[in-house]
Amino acid sequence: MGTLREIFGPSKDEVWRQLAAGIGATYVDGGFWRGGKVEAKVAGWRVTLDTFTVSTGKSSATFTRMRAPYVNPDGFRFKVYRKGVFSQIAKKLGMQDVEVGDPAFDDAFIVRGSDESRLRSLLADDEIRRLLLAQPAVYLEVRHGRRVVGPTSPRGVDELWFQAGGVIRDLALLAALFDLFAAVLNRLCHLGSAYEDDPQLAR
């Protein structure tokens, strides 16, 4: 076991337990099949870190995700993700890239949203841009609550959602993800696009 740890590094569960202890969160042991997760309270919101696997029949891919349901009174939605081959194809298909005026950030990310002015205001926050740039792989969006939270969710509940390929075991990156969610949710609250209320829908 010691030799395996030396080769592959600490396990996901080991790192995530350490993360939970360090940020005052709860580690929930999901067993062999479901895997563990980290649940934390960030102001009035519940943020959950876990993994999920997508199967394509002959192969499968595992992703790290973070999510936080919140009350979205004005229906503002957005997507932020790093540029790459697929993002260039998306732009050719008509997806509009919104530039926020920070050259380093605009060079690195595709940014889309339902309200360009509000999106610029969200990303005018230096801390949010810094935390996004610190993540080597980023797909951050607001998902419709009825799809990702459940069919019985109250009206106006959406979910802030992050995902990245693979299982993230970097303790600093994981802690920075919780900081990113706190910064984004607080900024949305300041802009009137979120309420600091826990809809009690986190799973």
C-alpha positions as CSV (number, residue, x, y, z in Angstrom):
1,M,0.0,0.0,0.0
2,G,2.8,2.4,0.9
3,T,4.5,1.7,-2.5
4,L,1.3,2.5,-4.4
5,R,0.9,5.7,-2.5
6,E,4.4,6.7,-3.4
7,I,3.7,6.0,-7.1
8,F,0.2,7.5,-7.4
9,G,0.2,9.9,-4.5
10,P,-2.6,10.2,-1.9
11,S,-6.0,8.8,-2.7
12,K,-9.0,11.0,-3.5
13,D,-10.7,10.2,-0.2
14,E,-7.6,11.0,1.7
15,V,-7.2,14.4,0.1
16,W,-10.9,15.2,0.3
17,R,-11.0,14.3,4.0
18,Q,-8.1,16.7,4.5
19,L,-9.9,19.4,2.5
20,A,-13.1,19.1,4.6
21,A,-11.1,19.3,7.8
22,G,-9.2,22.3,6.6
23,I,-12.2,24.4,5.4
24,G,-14.6,23.4,8.2
25,A,-16.8,21.2,5.9
26,T,-18.2,17.7,6.2
27,Y,-16.8,14.7,4.4
28,V,-19.6,12.2,3.6
29,D,-18.4,8.6,2.9
30,G,-20.4,7.3,0.0
31,G,-18.9,3.8,0.0
32,F,-17.1,1.9,-2.8
33,W,-19.6,2.5,-5.6
34,R,-20.8,6.1,-5.0
35,G,-17.6,7.6,-3.6
36,G,-17.2,10.2,-1.0
37,K,-18.2,13.9,-1.2
38,V,-17.5,17.1,0.6
39,E,-20.4,19.4,1.8
40,A,-19.8,22.9,3.0
41,K,-21.9,25.9,4.0
42,V,-20.9,29.1,2.2
43,A,-22.8,32.0,3.7
44,G,-26.4,30.9,3.1
45,W,-25.7,28.3,0.5
46,R,-24.8,24.6,0.6
47,V,-21.9,23.7,-1.8
48,T,-21.2,20.1,-2.7
49,L,-18.1,18.6,-4.2
50,D,-18.2,15.1,-5.7
51,T,-17.5,13.1,-8.8
52,F,-19.7,11.6,-11.5
53,T,-19.0,9.2,-14.4
54,V,-20.3,9.3,-17.9
55,S,-20.4,6.0,-19.8
56,T,-20.4,5.8,-23.6
57,G,-20.8,2.1,-23.7
58,K,-17.2,0.9,-24.4
59,S,-15.5,3.5,-22.3
60,S,-16.3,5.9,-19.4
61,A,-15.0,9.2,-18.2
62,T,-15.0,10.6,-14.6
63,F,-15.4,14.2,-13.8
64,T,-15.0,16.3,-10.6
65,R,-17.9,18.6,-10.0
66,M,-19.0,21.3,-7.6
67,R,-22.6,22.6,-7.3
68,A,-24.7,24.9,-5.3
69,P,-28.4,25.4,-5.6
70,Y,-29.6,29.0,-5.1
71,V,-32.6,31.3,-5.7
72,N,-32.1,33.1,-9.0
73,P,-34.8,35.8,-9.1
74,D,-34.0,37.3,-12.5
75,G,-33.1,34.1,-14.4
76,F,-29.6,35.3,-15.2
77,R,-27.5,32.4,-16.6
78,F,-24.0,32.2,-17.9
79,K,-21.2,29.9,-19.0
80,V,-17.4,30.4,-18.5
81,Y,-14.9,27.8,-19.9
82,R,-11.4,27.7,-21.1
83,K,-10.7,28.1,-24.8
84,G,-9.9,25.0,-26.8
85,V,-10.8,23.1,-29.9
86,F,-14.4,22.6,-29.0
87,S,-14.9,26.2,-27.9
88,Q,-13.7,27.3,-31.3
89,I,-16.2,25.0,-33.0
90,A,-18.9,26.4,-30.7
91,K,-18.1,30.0,-31.8
92,K,-18.4,28.9,-35.4
93,L,-21.8,27.6,-34.7
94,G,-22.9,31.0,-33.5
95,M,-22.1,31.0,-29.8
96,Q,-21.2,34.6,-28.8
97,D,-18.0,35.2,-26.9
98,V,-18.3,38.2,-24.5
99,E,-15.1,40.0,-23.7
100,V,-14.7,41.5,-20.3
101,G,-11.8,43.8,-20.9
102,D,-9.1,41.9,-19.2
103,P,-6.6,40.7,-21.9
104,A,-5.2,37.8,-19.9
105,F,-8.7,36.6,-19.0
106,D,-10.2,37.2,-22.5
107,D,-7.4,35.3,-24.1
108,A,-8.0,32.3,-21.8
109,F,-11.8,32.0,-21.6
110,I,-15.0,31.8,-23.6
111,V,-17.7,33.7,-21.7
112,R,-21.4,33.6,-22.6
113,G,-24.5,34.8,-20.8
114,S,-28.2,35.7,-21.0
115,D,-27.4,39.4,-20.0
116,E,-24.1,40.8,-21.4
117,S,-24.1,43.8,-19.1
118,R,-24.7,41.7,-16.0
119,L,-22.1,39.2,-17.1
120,R,-19.5,42.0,-17.4
121,S,-20.4,43.2,-14.0
122,L,-20.0,39.7,-12.5
123,L,-16.6,39.3,-14.0
124,A,-15.5,42.8,-13.2
125,D,-14.6,41.3,-9.8
126,D,-10.8,40.9,-9.7
127,E,-11.0,38.0,-7.2
128,I,-13.4,36.0,-9.4
129,R,-11.2,36.4,-12.5
130,R,-8.1,35.5,-10.4
131,L,-9.7,32.3,-9.1
132,L,-10.9,31.3,-12.5
133,L,-7.4,31.8,-14.0
134,A,-5.9,29.7,-11.2
135,Q,-7.9,26.6,-12.3
136,P,-6.2,24.7,-15.2
137,A,-9.5,23.3,-16.3
138,V,-12.8,25.2,-15.9
139,Y,-16.4,24.7,-17.0
140,L,-18.6,27.0,-14.8
141,E,-22.2,27.6,-15.6
142,V,-25.6,28.3,-14.1
143,R,-27.9,25.3,-14.8
144,H,-31.7,25.3,-14.8
145,G,-32.9,24.0,-11.4
146,R,-35.6,21.8,-12.8
147,R,-33.0,19.8,-14.7
148,V,-30.2,19.4,-12.1
149,V,-32.0,19.9,-8.7
150,G,-35.2,18.0,-9.3
151,P,-38.7,18.3,-10.8
152,T,-40.2,19.4,-7.4
153,S,-37.8,22.4,-7.0
154,P,-39.4,25.7,-6.3
155,R,-39.7,28.3,-9.0
156,G,-36.6,30.4,-9.5
157,V,-34.1,27.8,-8.1
158,D,-31.0,27.2,-10.3
159,E,-27.6,25.7,-9.6
160,L,-24.1,27.0,-9.9
161,W,-22.2,24.2,-11.5
162,F,-18.5,23.5,-12.1
163,Q,-16.9,20.4,-13.7
164,A,-13.5,19.3,-14.8
165,G,-12.3,16.1,-16.3
166,G,-10.7,13.5,-14.0
167,V,-10.6,13.4,-10.2
168,I,-9.0,16.6,-8.7
169,R,-6.6,15.6,-5.9
170,D,-4.8,19.0,-5.6
171,L,-5.7,20.3,-2.2
172,A,-5.0,24.0,-3.1
173,L,-7.1,23.8,-6.3
174,L,-10.0,22.2,-4.4
175,A,-9.9,24.9,-1.6
176,A,-9.7,27.6,-4.3
177,L,-12.9,26.1,-5.9
178,F,-14.8,26.7,-2.7
179,D,-13.4,30.3,-2.7
180,L,-14.6,30.7,-6.3
181,F,-18.1,29.6,-5.5
182,A,-18.3,31.9,-2.5
183,A,-17.0,34.8,-4.6
184,V,-19.4,34.1,-7.5
185,L,-22.5,33.6,-5.2
186,N,-21.7,36.7,-3.2
187,R,-21.3,38.7,-6.4
188,L,-24.5,37.4,-7.8
189,C,-26.2,38.4,-4.6
190,H,-24.8,41.9,-4.8
191,L,-26.1,42.2,-8.4
192,G,-29.5,41.1,-7.4
193,S,-29.2,37.8,-9.3
194,A,-29.2,35.5,-6.2
195,Y,-30.8,35.5,-2.8
196,E,-28.7,34.5,0.3
197,D,-31.1,31.8,1.2
198,D,-30.6,28.1,1.3
199,P,-33.3,26.5,-0.8
200,Q,-32.6,23.2,1.1
201,L,-32.3,21.3,-2.2
202,A,-28.6,20.2,-2.1
203,R,-28.2,16.4,-2.5
